């Protein structure tokens, strides 16, 4: 979706048996391609602070922590990530 004139990735989930083969990375790269084409300069995303795999995924795909949400929609805290494109 689009949030504050930035692309916002939400709810990326790859089944366990398909993880670590590049599907998530390919999805991010596709969003970068689309974002550049549409004139966006940034992609944002977030994940629960307890979701270590997602945190590492974001970091491995060029995202930087840029914010924190206290008591998000599922009553957990979240990190906000951003990546310039």
C-alpha positions as CSV (number, residue, x, y, z in Angstrom):
1,X,0.0,0.0,0.0
2,X,0.9,3.7,0.1
3,X,1.3,5.5,3.4
4,X,2.6,9.1,3.7
5,X,3.7,9.0,0.0
6,X,5.9,6.0,0.7
7,X,5.3,2.4,-0.2
8,X,4.4,0.4,2.9
9,X,5.0,-3.3,3.0
10,X,2.6,-5.2,5.2
11,X,2.2,-8.8,6.2
12,X,4.9,-10.5,4.1
13,X,4.8,-14.2,5.1
14,X,6.6,-17.0,3.4
15,X,5.7,-20.6,4.4
16,X,8.5,-22.2,6.4
17,X,9.4,-24.7,3.7
18,X,9.9,-21.9,1.2
19,X,12.0,-19.6,3.4
20,X,15.6,-18.8,2.8
21,X,15.5,-19.4,-1.0
22,X,15.0,-15.7,-2.0
23,X,11.2,-15.4,-2.3
24,X,11.0,-12.6,0.2
25,X,14.0,-10.8,-1.2
26,X,12.5,-11.0,-4.7
27,X,9.2,-9.5,-3.4
28,X,11.1,-6.6,-1.9
29,X,13.1,-6.1,-5.1
30,X,9.8,-6.2,-7.2
31,X,8.4,-3.5,-4.9
32,X,11.5,-1.4,-5.4
33,X,11.1,-1.7,-9.1
34,X,7.5,-0.7,-9.0
35,X,8.2,2.1,-6.5
36,X,10.9,3.6,-8.7
37,X,8.6,3.4,-11.7
38,X,5.9,5.2,-9.8
39,X,8.2,7.9,-8.5
40,X,8.4,6.8,-4.8
41,X,11.7,7.3,-2.9
42,X,11.2,5.1,0.1
43,X,9.7,1.9,1.3
44,X,8.5,1.4,4.9
45,X,7.6,-1.6,6.9
46,X,7.2,-2.8,10.5
47,X,7.3,-5.9,12.6
48,X,6.9,-6.9,16.2
49,X,10.0,-6.4,18.3
50,X,9.8,-10.1,19.3
51,X,10.0,-11.3,15.6
52,X,13.7,-11.9,15.3
53,X,13.5,-13.5,11.9
54,X,11.6,-10.5,10.4
55,X,14.0,-8.1,12.0
56,X,16.9,-9.9,10.4
57,X,15.0,-10.1,7.1
58,X,14.6,-6.3,7.1
59,X,18.2,-5.7,7.9
60,X,19.4,-8.2,5.3
61,X,17.3,-6.4,2.7
62,X,18.7,-3.0,3.2
63,X,16.1,-1.6,5.7
64,X,17.1,0.5,8.7
65,X,15.3,0.9,11.9
66,X,13.7,4.3,12.0
67,X,10.9,4.2,14.5
68,X,9.0,2.4,17.2
69,X,5.3,1.7,17.8
70,X,4.1,1.0,21.3
71,X,1.2,-1.3,21.6
72,X,0.5,-1.8,17.9
73,X,-2.7,-3.3,16.4
74,X,-1.9,-6.7,18.0
75,X,-1.0,-5.1,21.4
76,X,2.7,-5.7,20.8
77,X,5.5,-3.2,20.3
78,X,6.9,-2.9,16.8
79,X,10.0,-1.5,15.1
80,X,9.5,0.6,12.0
81,X,11.9,0.1,9.1
82,X,12.7,2.3,6.1
83,X,14.6,1.8,2.9
84,X,15.4,4.5,0.4
85,X,14.9,3.4,-3.2
